[in-house]
Amino acid sequence: MFSKTNDNSVMNLKEVETIVGPSVKVKGDFHCGGNIIVEGEVEGSLICGNMLQIKNGSKISADVSAKEAVIGGEVNGDIKVNGYLEITETAKILGDVEAGIISIAKGAFFNGNCSMTKDRQSNGKEEKKTAERGEQ
């Protein structure tokens, strides 16, 4: 799902359930079980059951929750991602971030706290203990 296409998008448009276009402004609680691309504005809360892509130029004034996400726009709110979170060089985040795996590109703006989810932390501790004992 993270393979890049020719237009630097991370999702194939056939996989996308919802696109919030650049001229669209959503106010309220926005919930979607599938993949979402946001190019416009969202105020309230944004909950995505799968892959979320917030494009450069978009403005989110909401708490965000997703299975996986790529952030390239502006987010003013907390972000919680169960799996992989990519923060691109064009991102501006004002809020706390929690993710299983995180990547922050050079040039991204991030002002908040960052934490790894408990599941990811416990897996890392178990792997370290196993390596120290020489087990496989």
MIVEXPA-946820 format. One record per atom (N, C-alpha, C): atom name; x negated, y negated, z negated; residue in three letters; residue number from 1; chain. Coordinates in Angstrom, 1 decimal, padded with zeros to 4 digits. Layout:
- marmi:u:v:w:gulo:vexke:bake
- CA:X:Y:Z:ALA:NUM:A
...
//
This chain:
- marmi:u:v:w:gulo:vexke:bake
- N:-000.8:001.2:000.0:MET:1:A
- CA:000.0:000.0:000.0:MET:1:A
- C:-000.9:-001.3:000.0:MET:1:A
- N:-002.1:-001.2:-000.5:PHE:2:A
- CA:-002.9:-002.3:-000.5:PHE:2:A
- C:-003.8:-002.5:000.7:PHE:2:A
- N:-003.6:-001.7:001.8:SER:3:A
- CA:-004.3:-001.9:003.0:SER:3:A
- C:-003.9:-003.2:003.7:SER:3:A
- N:-005.0:-004.0:004.1:LYS:4:A
- CA:-004.7:-005.3:004.7:LYS:4:A
- C:-004.3:-005.2:006.1:LYS:4:A
- N:-003.4:-006.0:006.6:THR:5:A
- CA:-003.1:-006.1:008.0:THR:5:A
- C:-003.8:-007.2:008.6:THR:5:A
- N:-003.5:-007.5:009.9:ASN:6:A
- CA:-004.2:-008.5:010.6:ASN:6:A
- C:-004.0:-009.9:010.1:ASN:6:A
- N:-002.8:-010.2:009.4:ASP:7:A
- CA:-002.5:-011.5:008.9:ASP:7:A
- C:-002.9:-011.7:007.5:ASP:7:A
- N:-003.8:-010.8:006.9:ASN:8:A
- CA:-004.3:-010.9:005.6:ASN:8:A
- C:-003.2:-010.6:004.6:ASN:8:A
- N:-002.1:-010.0:005.0:SER:9:A
- CA:-001.0:-009.6:004.1:SER:9:A
- C:-001.4:-008.2:003.5:SER:9:A
- N:-001.0:-007.9:002.3:VAL:10:A
- CA:-001.4:-006.6:001.7:VAL:10:A
- C:-000.3:-005.5:002.0:VAL:10:A
- N:000.9:-005.9:002.4:MET:11:A
- CA:002.0:-005.0:002.7:MET:11:A
- C:002.4:-005.0:004.1:MET:11:A
- N:002.7:-003.9:004.6:ASN:12:A
- CA:003.4:-003.8:005.9:ASN:12:A
- C:004.8:-004.3:005.8:ASN:12:A
- N:005.3:-005.1:006.7:LEU:13:A
- CA:006.6:-005.7:006.6:LEU:13:A
- C:007.7:-004.6:006.5:LEU:13:A
- N:007.5:-003.5:007.0:LYS:14:A
- CA:008.4:-002.4:007.0:LYS:14:A
- C:008.6:-001.9:005.6:LYS:14:A
- N:007.6:-002.1:004.7:GLU:15:A
- CA:007.7:-001.7:003.3:GLU:15:A
- C:008.4:-002.7:002.4:GLU:15:A
- N:008.6:-003.9:002.9:VAL:16:A
- CA:009.1:-005.0:002.1:VAL:16:A
- C:010.7:-005.0:002.1:VAL:16:A
- N:011.2:-005.0:000.8:GLU:17:A
- CA:012.6:-005.1:000.7:GLU:17:A
- C:013.2:-006.5:000.7:GLU:17:A
- N:012.4:-007.4:000.1:THR:18:A
- CA:012.9:-008.8:-000.1:THR:18:A
- C:011.7:-009.8:000.2:THR:18:A
- N:012.1:-010.8:001.0:ILE:19:A
- CA:011.1:-011.9:001.3:ILE:19:A
- C:011.8:-013.2:000.8:ILE:19:A
- N:011.2:-013.9:-000.1:VAL:20:A
- CA:011.6:-015.3:-000.4:VAL:20:A
- C:010.8:-016.2:000.4:VAL:20:A
- N:011.4:-016.7:001.5:GLY:21:A
- CA:010.7:-017.6:002.5:GLY:21:A
- C:010.3:-018.9:001.9:GLY:21:A
- N:009.4:-019.6:002.7:PRO:22:A
- CA:008.8:-020.8:002.2:PRO:22:A
- C:009.8:-021.9:001.9:PRO:22:A
- N:011.0:-021.9:002.5:SER:23:A
- CA:012.0:-023.0:002.3:SER:23:A
- C:013.0:-022.6:001.2:SER:23:A
- N:012.9:-021.4:000.6:VAL:24:A
- CA:013.8:-020.9:-000.3:VAL:24:A
- C:013.4:-021.2:-001.8:VAL:24:A
- N:014.4:-021.6:-002.6:LYS:25:A
- CA:014.2:-021.8:-004.0:LYS:25:A
- C:015.2:-021.0:-004.8:LYS:25:A
- N:014.7:-020.1:-005.6:VAL:26:A
- CA:015.6:-019.2:-006.4:VAL:26:A
- C:015.5:-019.7:-007.9:VAL:26:A
- N:016.7:-019.9:-008.5:LYS:27:A
- CA:016.8:-020.3:-009.9:LYS:27:A
- C:017.6:-019.2:-010.6:LYS:27:A
- N:017.0:-018.7:-011.7:GLY:28:A
- CA:017.7:-017.7:-012.5:GLY:28:A
- C:016.8:-016.5:-012.6:GLY:28:A
- N:017.4:-015.4:-013.0:ASP:29:A
- CA:016.7:-014.1:-013.2:ASP:29:A
- C:016.8:-013.4:-011.8:ASP:29:A
- N:015.6:-013.1:-011.3:PHE:30:A
- CA:015.5:-012.4:-010.0:PHE:30:A
- C:014.9:-011.0:-010.3:PHE:30:A
- N:015.7:-010.0:-010.0:HIS:31:A
- CA:015.3:-008.6:-010.2:HIS:31:A
- C:015.3:-007.8:-008.8:HIS:31:A
- N:014.3:-007.0:-008.6:CYS:32:A
- CA:014.3:-006.2:-007.4:CYS:32:A
- C:013.5:-004.9:-007.7:CYS:32:A
- N:014.1:-003.8:-007.2:GLY:33:A
- CA:013.5:-002.5:-007.4:GLY:33:A
- C:012.4:-002.2:-006.4:GLY:33:A
- N:012.4:-002.8:-005.2:GLY:34:A
- CA:011.4:-002.6:-004.2:GLY:34:A
- C:010.3:-003.5:-004.1:GLY:34:A
- N:009.7:-003.7:-003.0:ASN:35:A
- CA:008.6:-004.6:-002.7:ASN:35:A
- C:009.1:-006.0:-002.4:ASN:35:A
- N:008.4:-007.0:-002.9:ILE:36:A
- CA:008.8:-008.4:-002.7:ILE:36:A
- C:007.6:-009.2:-002.3:ILE:36:A
- N:007.9:-010.1:-001.3:ILE:37:A
- CA:006.9:-011.2:-000.9:ILE:37:A
- C:007.6:-012.5:-001.3:ILE:37:A
- N:006.8:-013.3:-002.0:VAL:38:A
- CA:007.4:-014.7:-002.4:VAL:38:A
- C:006.5:-015.7:-001.7:VAL:38:A
- N:007.1:-016.5:-000.8:GLU:39:A
- CA:006.5:-017.6:-000.2:GLU:39:A
- C:007.0:-019.0:-000.6:GLU:39:A
- N:008.2:-018.9:-001.3:GLY:40:A
- CA:008.9:-020.1:-001.7:GLY:40:A
- C:008.7:-020.4:-003.2:GLY:40:A
- N:009.8:-020.8:-003.9:GLU:41:A
- CA:009.8:-021.1:-005.3:GLU:41:A
- C:010.8:-020.2:-006.1:GLU:41:A
- N:010.4:-019.8:-007.3:VAL:42:A
- CA:011.2:-019.1:-008.2:VAL:42:A
- C:011.1:-019.7:-009.6:VAL:42:A
- N:012.3:-020.0:-010.2:GLU:43:A
- CA:012.4:-020.5:-011.6:GLU:43:A
- C:013.2:-019.5:-012.4:GLU:43:A
- N:012.8:-019.1:-013.5:GLY:44:A
- CA:013.5:-018.2:-014.4:GLY:44:A
- C:012.7:-017.0:-014.8:GLY:44:A
- N:013.1:-015.9:-014.2:SER:45:A
- CA:012.2:-014.7:-014.4:SER:45:A
- C:012.2:-013.9:-013.1:SER:45:A
- N:011.1:-013.2:-012.9:LEU:46:A
- CA:010.9:-012.4:-011.7:LEU:46:A
- C:010.4:-011.1:-012.1:LEU:46:A
- N:011.3:-010.1:-011.8:ILE:47:A
- CA:011.0:-008.7:-012.2:ILE:47:A
- C:011.0:-007.8:-010.9:ILE:47:A
- N:009.9:-007.2:-010.6:CYS:48:A
- CA:009.8:-006.4:-009.4:CYS:48:A
- C:009.4:-004.9:-009.8:CYS:48:A
- N:010.2:-004.0:-009.4:GLY:49:A
- CA:010.0:-002.6:-009.7:GLY:49:A
- C:008.9:-001.9:-009.0:GLY:49:A
- N:008.3:-002.6:-008.0:ASN:50:A
- CA:007.2:-002.0:-007.3:ASN:50:A
- C:006.1:-003.0:-007.0:ASN:50:A
- N:005.8:-003.3:-005.8:MET:51:A
- CA:004.7:-004.2:-005.4:MET:51:A
- C:005.2:-005.6:-005.2:MET:51:A
- N:004.5:-006.6:-005.8:LEU:52:A
- CA:004.9:-008.0:-005.7:LEU:52:A
- C:003.7:-008.8:-005.1:LEU:52:A
- N:004.0:-009.6:-004.1:GLN:53:A
- CA:003.0:-010.4:-003.5:GLN:53:A
- C:003.5:-011.9:-003.5:GLN:53:A
- N:002.7:-012.7:-004.2:ILE:54:A
- CA:003.0:-014.1:-004.3:ILE:54:A
- C:002.0:-014.8:-003.4:ILE:54:A
- N:002.4:-015.4:-002.3:LYS:55:A
- CA:001.6:-016.0:-001.3:LYS:55:A
- C:001.1:-017.4:-001.7:LYS:55:A
- N:000.0:-017.7:-001.1:ASN:56:A
- CA:-000.6:-019.1:-001.2:ASN:56:A
- C:000.5:-020.1:-000.8:ASN:56:A
- N:000.7:-021.1:-001.6:GLY:57:A
- CA:001.7:-022.2:-001.3:GLY:57:A
- C:003.0:-022.0:-002.1:GLY:57:A
- N:003.2:-020.8:-002.7:SER:58:A
- CA:004.4:-020.5:-003.4:SER:58:A
- C:004.2:-021.1:-004.9:SER:58:A
- N:005.4:-021.4:-005.5:LYS:59:A
- CA:005.4:-021.9:-006.9:LYS:59:A
- C:006.3:-021.1:-007.7:LYS:59:A
- N:005.8:-020.5:-008.7:ILE:60:A
- CA:006.6:-019.6:-009.6:ILE:60:A
- C:006.6:-020.3:-011.0:ILE:60:A
- N:007.7:-020.7:-011.5:SER:61:A
- CA:007.9:-021.1:-012.9:SER:61:A
- C:008.7:-020.1:-013.6:SER:61:A
- N:008.1:-019.0:-013.9:ALA:62:A
- CA:008.8:-017.9:-014.5:ALA:62:A
- C:007.9:-016.9:-015.1:ALA:62:A
- N:008.3:-016.0:-016.0:ASP:63:A
- CA:007.6:-014.9:-016.4:ASP:63:A
- C:007.8:-013.8:-015.3:ASP:63:A
- N:006.6:-013.1:-015.0:VAL:64:A
- CA:006.6:-012.2:-013.9:VAL:64:A
- C:006.3:-010.8:-014.4:VAL:64:A
- N:007.0:-009.8:-013.9:SER:65:A
- CA:006.7:-008.4:-014.3:SER:65:A
- C:006.8:-007.6:-013.0:SER:65:A
- N:005.8:-006.7:-012.8:ALA:66:A
- CA:005.8:-005.9:-011.6:ALA:66:A
- C:004.9:-004.6:-011.9:ALA:66:A
- N:005.1:-003.6:-011.0:LYS:67:A
- CA:004.3:-002.4:-011.1:LYS:67:A
- C:002.9:-002.7:-010.6:LYS:67:A
- N:002.7:-003.4:-009.5:GLU:68:A
- CA:001.5:-003.9:-008.9:GLU:68:A
- C:001.7:-005.3:-008.3:GLU:68:A
- N:000.6:-006.1:-008.3:ALA:69:A
- CA:000.8:-007.4:-007.7:ALA:69:A
- C:-000.4:-008.0:-007.2:ALA:69:A
- N:-000.2:-008.9:-006.2:VAL:70:A
- CA:-001.3:-009.7:-005.6:VAL:70:A
- C:-000.8:-011.2:-005.7:VAL:70:A
- N:-001.6:-012.0:-006.4:ILE:71:A
- CA:-001.2:-013.4:-006.7:ILE:71:A
- C:-002.1:-014.3:-005.9:ILE:71:A
- N:-001.5:-015.1:-005.0:GLY:72:A
- CA:-002.2:-016.1:-004.3:GLY:72:A
- C:-001.7:-017.5:-004.4:GLY:72:A
- N:-000.5:-017.6:-005.1:GLY:73:A
- CA:000.1:-018.9:-005.2:GLY:73:A
- C:000.0:-019.4:-006.7:GLY:73:A
- N:000.9:-020.3:-007.0:GLU:74:A
- CA:000.9:-020.9:-008.4:GLU:74:A
- C:001.9:-020.2:-009.3:GLU:74:A
- N:001.5:-019.8:-010.4:VAL:75:A
- CA:002.4:-019.1:-011.4:VAL:75:A
- C:002.2:-019.9:-012.7:VAL:75:A
- N:003.3:-020.4:-013.2:ASN:76:A
- CA:003.4:-021.1:-014.5:ASN:76:A
- C:004.3:-020.2:-015.4:ASN:76:A
- N:003.7:-019.2:-016.1:GLY:77:A
- CA:004.4:-018.3:-016.9:GLY:77:A
- C:003.5:-017.0:-017.1:GLY:77:A
- N:004.0:-016.1:-018.0:ASP:78:A
- CA:003.2:-014.9:-018.3:ASP:78:A
- C:003.4:-013.9:-017.2:ASP:78:A
- N:002.4:-013.1:-017.0:ILE:79:A
- CA:002.4:-012.1:-015.9:ILE:79:A
- C:002.1:-010.7:-016.6:ILE:79:A
- N:002.9:-009.7:-016.3:LYS:80:A
- CA:002.7:-008.4:-016.9:LYS:80:A
- C:002.8:-007.4:-015.7:LYS:80:A
- N:001.7:-006.7:-015.5:VAL:81:A
- CA:001.6:-005.8:-014.4:VAL:81:A
- C:001.2:-004.4:-014.9:VAL:81:A
- N:001.9:-003.4:-014.7:ASN:82:A
- CA:001.6:-002.1:-015.2:ASN:82:A
- C:000.3:-001.5:-014.6:ASN:82:A
- N:000.1:-001.7:-013.3:GLY:83:A
- CA:-001.0:-001.1:-012.6:GLY:83:A
- C:-002.0:-002.1:-012.3:GLY:83:A
- N:-002.3:-002.3:-010.9:TYR:84:A
- CA:-003.3:-003.1:-010.4:TYR:84:A
- C:-002.8:-004.6:-010.2:TYR:84:A
- N:-003.6:-005.5:-010.7:LEU:85:A
- CA:-003.3:-007.0:-010.4:LEU:85:A
- C:-004.5:-007.6:-009.7:LEU:85:A
- N:-004.2:-008.2:-008.6:GLU:86:A
- CA:-005.3:-008.9:-007.8:GLU:86:A
- C:-004.9:-010.4:-007.9:GLU:86:A
- N:-005.9:-011.2:-008.4:ILE:87:A
- CA:-005.7:-012.6:-008.4:ILE:87:A
- C:-006.7:-013.2:-007.3:ILE:87:A
- N:-006.1:-013.7:-006.2:THR:88:A
- CA:-007.0:-014.2:-005.1:THR:88:A
- C:-007.6:-015.5:-005.4:THR:88:A
- N:-008.4:-016.0:-004.5:GLU:89:A
- CA:-009.1:-017.2:-004.6:GLU:89:A
- C:-008.2:-018.5:-004.6:GLU:89:A
- N:-007.0:-018.3:-004.0:THR:90:A
- CA:-006.1:-019.4:-003.9:THR:90:A
- C:-005.1:-019.5:-005.1:THR:90:A
- N:-005.2:-018.6:-006.0:ALA:91:A
- CA:-004.2:-018.5:-007.1:ALA:91:A
- C:-004.5:-019.6:-008.2:ALA:91:A
- N:-003.4:-020.0:-008.8:LYS:92:A
- CA:-003.4:-020.9:-009.9:LYS:92:A
- C:-002.5:-020.3:-011.0:LYS:92:A
- N:-003.0:-019.8:-012.1:ILE:93:A
- CA:-002.2:-019.2:-013.1:ILE:93:A
- C:-002.3:-019.9:-014.4:ILE:93:A
- N:-001.2:-020.4:-015.0:LEU:94:A
- CA:-001.1:-021.0:-016.3:LEU:94:A
- C:-000.2:-020.1:-017.1:LEU:94:A
- N:-000.8:-019.2:-017.8:GLY:95:A
- CA:-000.1:-018.3:-018.7:GLY:95:A
- C:-000.9:-017.1:-019.0:GLY:95:A
- N:-000.4:-016.2:-019.8:ASP:96:A
- CA:-001.1:-015.0:-020.2:ASP:96:A
- C:-000.9:-013.9:-019.2:ASP:96:A
- N:-001.9:-013.1:-019.1:VAL:97:A
- CA:-001.9:-012.0:-018.1:VAL:97:A
- C:-002.1:-010.6:-018.8:VAL:97:A
- N:-001.3:-009.6:-018.5:GLU:98:A
- CA:-001.5:-008.3:-019.0:GLU:98:A
- C:-001.5:-007.3:-017.8:GLU:98:A
- N:-002.5:-006.5:-017.7:ALA:99:A
- CA:-002.5:-005.6:-016.5:ALA:99:A
- C:-003.3:-004.3:-016.9:ALA:99:A
- N:-003.1:-003.3:-016.2:GLY:100:A
- CA:-003.8:-002.0:-016.3:GLY:100:A
- C:-005.2:-002.2:-015.7:GLY:100:A
- N:-005.3:-002.7:-014.5:ILE:101:A
- CA:-006.5:-003.0:-013.8:ILE:101:A
- C:-006.4:-004.4:-013.2:ILE:101:A
- N:-007.5:-005.2:-013.3:ILE:102:A
- CA:-007.4:-006.6:-012.9:ILE:102:A
- C:-008.6:-007.0:-012.1:ILE:102:A
- N:-008.4:-007.8:-011.0:SER:103:A
- CA:-009.4:-008.3:-010.2:SER:103:A
- C:-009.2:-009.8:-010.0:SER:103:A
- N:-010.2:-010.7:-010.4:ILE:104:A
- CA:-010.0:-012.1:-010.2:ILE:104:A
- C:-011.1:-012.6:-009.2:ILE:104:A
- N:-010.7:-013.2:-008.1:ALA:105:A
- CA:-011.6:-013.6:-007.1:ALA:105:A
- C:-012.3:-014.9:-007.5:ALA:105:A
- N:-013.5:-015.2:-007.0:LYS:106:A
- CA:-014.2:-016.4:-007.2:LYS:106:A
- C:-013.3:-017.5:-006.6:LYS:106:A
- N:-013.1:-018.6:-007.4:GLY:107:A
- CA:-012.3:-019.7:-006.9:GLY:107:A
- C:-010.9:-019.8:-007.5:GLY:107:A
- N:-010.5:-018.7:-008.0:ALA:108:A
- CA:-009.1:-018.6:-008.6:ALA:108:A
- C:-009.1:-019.5:-009.9:ALA:108:A
- N:-008.0:-020.1:-010.2:PHE:109:A
- CA:-007.8:-020.8:-011.5:PHE:109:A
- C:-006.9:-020.0:-012.4:PHE:109:A
- N:-007.4:-019.8:-013.6:PHE:110:A
- CA:-006.7:-019.0:-014.6:PHE:110:A
- C:-006.9:-019.7:-016.0:PHE:110:A
- N:-005.8:-020.1:-016.6:ASN:111:A
- CA:-005.8:-020.7:-017.9:ASN:111:A
- C:-004.8:-020.0:-018.8:ASN:111:A
- N:-005.3:-019.0:-019.6:GLY:112:A
- CA:-004.5:-018.2:-020.5:GLY:112:A
- C:-005.3:-017.1:-021.0:GLY:112:A
- N:-004.6:-016.2:-021.7:ASN:113:A
- CA:-005.2:-015.0:-022.3:ASN:113:A
- C:-005.1:-013.8:-021.3:ASN:113:A
- N:-006.0:-012.9:-021.3:CYS:114:A
- CA:-006.0:-011.7:-020.5:CYS:114:A
- C:-006.2:-010.5:-021.4:CYS:114:A
- N:-005.3:-009.5:-021.2:SER:115:A
- CA:-005.5:-008.3:-021.9:SER:115:A
- C:-005.2:-007.1:-021.0:SER:115:A
- N:-005.8:-006.0:-021.3:MET:116:A
- CA:-005.6:-004.7:-020.6:MET:116:A
- C:-004.5:-004.0:-021.3:MET:116:A
- N:-003.6:-003.2:-020.6:THR:117:A
- CA:-002.6:-002.5:-021.2:THR:117:A
- C:-003.1:-001.4:-022.1:THR:117:A
- N:-002.4:-000.9:-023.1:LYS:118:A
- CA:-002.8:000.1:-024.0:LYS:118:A
- C:-003.1:001.4:-023.3:LYS:118:A
- N:-002.3:001.8:-022.3:ASP:119:A
- CA:-002.5:003.0:-021.6:ASP:119:A
- C:-003.9:003.0:-020.9:ASP:119:A
- N:-004.3:001.9:-020.3:ARG:120:A
- CA:-005.6:001.8:-019.7:ARG:120:A
- C:-006.7:001.9:-020.7:ARG:120:A
- N:-006.5:001.2:-021.8:GLN:121:A
- CA:-007.6:001.2:-022.9:GLN:121:A
- C:-007.8:002.5:-023.4:GLN:121:A
- N:-006.7:003.3:-023.7:SER:122:A
- CA:-006.9:004.6:-024.3:SER:122:A
- C:-007.5:005.6:-023.4:SER:122:A
- N:-007.2:005.5:-022.1:ASN:123:A
- CA:-007.8:006.3:-021.1:ASN:123:A
- C:-009.3:006.1:-021.0:ASN:123:A
- N:-009.7:004.8:-021.1:GLY:124:A
- CA:-011.2:004.5:-021.0:GLY:124:A
- C:-011.9:005.0:-022.3:GLY:124:A
- N:-011.3:005.0:-023.4:LYS:125:A
- CA:-011.9:005.5:-024.7:LYS:125:A
- C:-012.1:007.0:-024.6:LYS:125:A
- N:-011.1:007.7:-024.0:GLU:126:A
- CA:-011.2:009.2:-023.9:GLU:126:A
- C:-012.3:009.6:-022.9:GLU:126:A
- N:-012.4:008.8:-021.8:GLU:127:A
- CA:-013.4:009.1:-020.8:GLU:127:A
- C:-014.8:008.9:-021.4:GLU:127:A
- N:-014.9:007.8:-022.2:LYS:128:A
- CA:-016.2:007.5:-022.9:LYS:128:A
- C:-016.6:008.6:-023.9:LYS:128:A
- N:-015.6:009.0:-024.7:LYS:129:A
- CA:-015.9:010.1:-025.7:LYS:129:A
- C:-016.3:011.4:-025.0:LYS:129:A
- N:-015.6:011.7:-023.9:THR:130:A
- CA:-016.0:013.0:-023.1:THR:130:A
- C:-017.3:012.9:-022.5:THR:130:A
- N:-017.7:011.7:-022.0:ALA:131:A
- CA:-019.0:011.5:-021.4:ALA:131:A
- C:-020.1:011.6:-022.5:ALA:131:A
- N:-019.9:011.1:-023.7:GLU:132:A
- CA:-020.9:011.1:-024.7:GLU:132:A
- C:-021.1:012.5:-025.2:GLU:132:A
- N:-020.1:013.4:-025.2:ARG:133:A
- CA:-020.2:014.8:-025.6:ARG:133:A
- C:-020.8:015.7:-024.5:ARG:133:A
- N:-020.9:015.1:-023.3:GLY:134:A
- CA:-021.4:015.9:-022.1:GLY:134:A
- C:-020.4:016.8:-021.5:GLY:134:A
- N:-019.1:016.6:-021.8:GLU:135:A
- CA:-018.0:017.5:-021.3:GLU:135:A
- C:-017.5:016.9:-020.0:GLU:135:A
- N:-016.9:017.8:-019.2:GLN:136:A
- CA:-016.3:017.4:-017.9:GLN:136:A
- C:-014.9:017.6:-017.9:GLN:136:A
//
